Amino acid sequence: MTLAAHHPEKQRRGDYVVRPPRATDTIGHMLRGVYGDHGMPEDMARLLDRLDHVKH
């Protein structure tokens, strides 16, 4: 689901656009089912946390 502001056929303020799943969504679910969802590696989580705190 995305904000309608990003949709070329925006009708009203605050509307949402719900798009059908992409073909790659099924592949991602299948891979998580086979290999398990172990979450994000700690080093990657730390780097993303640092990016969240960068002042522009």
N, C-alpha and C positions, 0 to 999 in steps of 0.2 A: 504494500500500500504506500502510495506516495502522495504528497500534496499536489493538488490540482494546479498550483502555480507553475509546476514543471510540465504541465500537459498543454499541448497546443490548442485544445478545444475546451479551455476553462469556461465553465458555466457561471459559477457563483463563488464568492469569497468563502474559503473554508471547506470547499468540496474536496473529496479525496478520489483518487483514481486507483482502482484495484485491477492489477494486470494478472493474466494467467501465469502459472509457473513457467520458468524457462526450462529448456531441455536439460541444462546443466544442474538444475536443482535436484532432480532425481538421481543423478550420478553422485552428487555430494552426499545425499542421504544414504545411498547404497554403500559408499565407501566408509562413511561413519559407522554404518551397521556392521560391516565386515571387520574393520580395523579398530572400532571403538572410538569414542569421542573422549580423548584424554585432556582436552582443554589446550590452552596455549602454553608453550614452553615458558619457563620463568624468565629467561633472558629477554624474550620478545615482550612479555608483559611489562617488564621494567622499562624497556625502551619506549613502549607506547605510553606508559605512565609519565615518563619524562617529557614526551611530546605534548601531553595534555597540559603540562604546567609551564610551557614556553610562553613568554609574554611577547606579543607582537608589537 
